[in-house]
């Protein structure tokens, strides 16, 4: 029997099916893989952007009087991130006195304001962010 070299051999060659050496490779993952990769990159980009961003999760207590101590807890609340804390109404931001500040909490004194409901606001850089958390001054 003669040894025949060629690109196709045996039944596969006669049927036009390429042998293993001639198989064309496809990009791994196809279209679905590309979308999965894109989604993963977007998720990682969002995680990188939110990392280090100050977040206040609780206000304790949620009501009090002028000069009472109030504790804000959350993440990235250190002096390098948050420069001031305010109680804000629809028109004005009233600066609170910060008594203690660390990465996970800020203790402040309620500023001299009239009784009412106020948003808690934090200053990050030159911007003041009004948070969805409320404090009631009695």
N, C-alpha and C positions, 0 to 999 in steps of 0.2 A: 504494500500500500504506500502510495507516495504521500509525502508530507507537503501539503499545499498551503502556501501563505497567501493571505488575502485579507480584505477588510471584512468579509463575511465568510462564514464557514458553515457547513452542514445545512440543516433544515432552516436555521435562522437566516442564513445567507440567501437561500432560495426564496424565503418569504419576505425578504427586504427588511428584516429586523436587525439592527446593528448589534454586534457582539459587545461584551462588557467594556472592551477597550475603546470603543467608539461612542459610547453613550455621552450625550451632551448633558452637562450639568446645568441645573436651574439655580437661581439665587435662593438661598435658604429662607424659608418662611413665606415666600410669596407675598401677596397683597395683605393677607391677614397678619402676617408677621410684621410688615411695615407699619400697619395701623397700631398694632400692639406696642411696637417700639416707640412710635410717636406719642401714644398715650402715656407710656412710662416716662418719657422725657418731659412731658408737660407736668405730670405729677411731681417729679423730682424738682423741677424748676419752681413750682409753687411751694414745695416744702422748703427749699432753700431761701425763698423770699420771706416766708413767714418765720423762719428761724431767727431768733433775736428780736422779733417784734414784740413790744410790750403788750400784755394782755391782762386785763383785770377781770377776774371771774366772780368775786364776791365782795360785798360791802357789809361790814359787821360793826355795830348794829346798823339797821336800815333807817333808823330815825334817831334824833337826839336834839340837844340844845346847843346854842352857841358855846364854844370852847370845850365841848365834849370831845373825847378821843374817838376816832373812827379808824378801823383797820380795813385796808384794801388788800386782798390777796390775789395772786395770779402768777404770771411768769414774766421774767425780764423787766422787773420793776426797779432795778438798781439806779443809782445816780447817773451812771453812764448812759442810761436809756431815757429815764423820765426826769425832767428838770423841775417841773411844778405840777401841783394838783389844784383843781378848781371845783367849786360848785357853780353850776351854770344854769341860768334861767333863759328865757327866750331872747334877752337883750344883753346880758352882762355875764362875764366870768369873774367869780369872786375867788381870789387866791387864798388857799388854805395854808396854814403853817404846818410844814412837815416836821414831825417829832422824831421819827425813826424811818429808815429806808434801807431795804435790802433787796436781793434778787426776787424773793417770793412775796414780799409784803411792804406796804407803806402804812405808817401810822400818822394820822394828821389830826389837827384841831379844827373843829367846825368854825369857819370864819364868821365875822359879824354881819349877819344877813337877817332879813325879816323872815318870819315863819312861812313855810311853803314847801313845795316839791322842787327839787333841783336834780339836774343830771350831774353825775360825776364826770369830770373831764381831766385829761392828762396832757401835759405839754411834752412833745417829743421833738427835739430840735427847735425849729421856729414855728411849728404847727401845734395847734390845740385840737385834740380829738375828743369830741363829746361822745361819751360811752352810753350804751343803752341801759346803764344802771342808774337807779334813782336813789336819792337820799331825802328824807323828809325832816325839815327843821321845824321843831315844835315851838 
